[in-house]
């Protein structure tokens, strides 16, 4: 049934957000961010479809299991893609025993890094010092049912080395996106598990009103402009990478109105205009033939 253009807009009901109900604020956008802390201590933060994990999120195991994963220890994490409640697609499984276990990729033993942390070493120095040892112990290949099956297979029957390296790069992007759904100030996980010594919810870095440890330069607007960026090469390099990533994403969704002559976008624009003009000429000829047919019918009458 077509809606009258002069009719008042349909009312939008906020509690129907994340559904396909016609009164939902965004009809058809059924994915909704959720933060759940389950009774067994398991937590999930990410996108859900009808209260079931779907798309991307982070699952941290408590005393139970979930996501279709049959074996897990308390504190193990799965970060990545979900499909109808099951861990499915690109993702990273991090064990509390110090290993990252993929399906087709690389397994890293992080115990050298953890030993240095327990000894009181600075985290950045510990990670830089442990990197060669971690890389030396890395296992690349194929995992079946959470068990290492075989190393890189040049025949292509199992994971090829090029596929493993490509998978590792894609997984890192998926994991970074999934982690963006964690520790929101209003999330149930944050309120229940991010607490200070008195048991009160601890203010986190994502709280727009709280920037501890000399990080006020990260605050948005005039507040951040009042504080200089620390003279630390690592922070400046991270900010430069973030700015470059932002520019790349912006450029991929916002095309220039006047592309440079001879560029790929300029050639594509000319080809598109040429095809549009051809399509319009065909439409005009079709309309002209239709008008001639109608005039002949009227003349016969």
Secondary structure, DSSP 8 states (H G I E B T S, - for coil): ----TTS-----BGGGTTS--TTBTTTT--EEEEEEE-TTS-EEEEEEESSSEEEEEEEE--SS-BTTB----TT-EEEEEEETTEEEEEEEEEETTTEEE-SEEEEEE-HHHHHHHHTT--HHHHHHHHHHHHHHH-EEEEEETTEEEEE--TTSSS--HHHHHHHHHHHHHHHHHHHTTS--TT-HHHHHHSB-TTSSB---TT-TT---TT-GGGSSTHHHHTS---S-HHHHHHHHHHHHHHHHHHHHHS--SS--TTSHHHHHHHHHHHHHHHHHHHHHHHHHHHHHHHHHHHHH-
